[in-house]
Amino acid sequence: MKSIFEKMGDAYRLEGDYLLPNLSLPPDAEEYQIGKYGRLRKQYLKEHRRALYTCMMADGTLWKHLSGAPRGTRSLVGGIPTE
């Protein structure tokens, strides 16, 4: 008879009495720098767009999205006429 651990097919590792998932970053994962507007965007998503925030966290696209926030705001600010 197989144990639960064996049935899961090495998706988990045994640490003491607990089964912990084997989590790792994808090989193409990069480190992104987020600034002021990235942090503000993260706070907005977390408070007002919870489902989108959770999906992006699960997909691994949140940090890439947040690092692009300053580029998006620069393009918006560039379109504002000044006198």
N, C-alpha and C positions, 0 to 999 in steps of 0.2 A: 504494500500500500504506500502510495506517494504522500509526502507531507504537502502542506499548503505551499511551502516555499518552492518545492520541486515543481508543483503544478503551475506556478507563476512564471516559470521559465527564466530564472536569473534576472528578472526585472527588479528584484529587491535583494538586499543583503541583510544578513542577520547580525545585529549589534546587541549583544546581551539577550534579552528576552523580546526585542523589538525587531520588526521587519522594516527597514528603511529603503525608500526607492533609490535606485542608482541614477542620480541626476547629474547631467553634465551640460556644458554649453556646446552648441553646435561648433564644428571646426572652423566655420567662416565667421564666427562671432568677433566683432570689433568692439573696442572701447570708445564710447561716444562721450564728448564733453557737452554738457548742457549748461546754459547760462541762466540769466534771470528770467527770460521769457519762457525758456523750457521748463523751469520750475513752476512758473505761474500756470503754464498749460497743463502740467501734470496735476497740479492742485485742482484746476477746473475740471479736468476729466474725472478725477477721483471723486469730486463732490457732486457734479452735475450730470456726468455721462458715465455712470458706473459700469454699465454693460460694455461699452466701447473700451474703457480702461481695462477691464478684466480680460476681454478678448485680446487686446493688444499685448497685455502681459503674458498671456498663455501662448500667443503666437511668437513672441520674442521680437515684436516690431515696435514696442513702445519707445525704447531708447533712441532708435533711429528716427522715429517721428519727433521726439522731443529735441533732438539735436538739430532738426531742420526748422524748428520754430523761429530762430533768429533770422534765417534766410527769408521765411515767409513774411515776417514783420517788416524787414527792410524793403521788400518789394511793395508792401502796402504804404509805408511811409514815403517811399520815393514818388508815389503818385499824388501826394498832397501838395497843392500849390502853395508856395510861400511868396510873400510880398517884400 
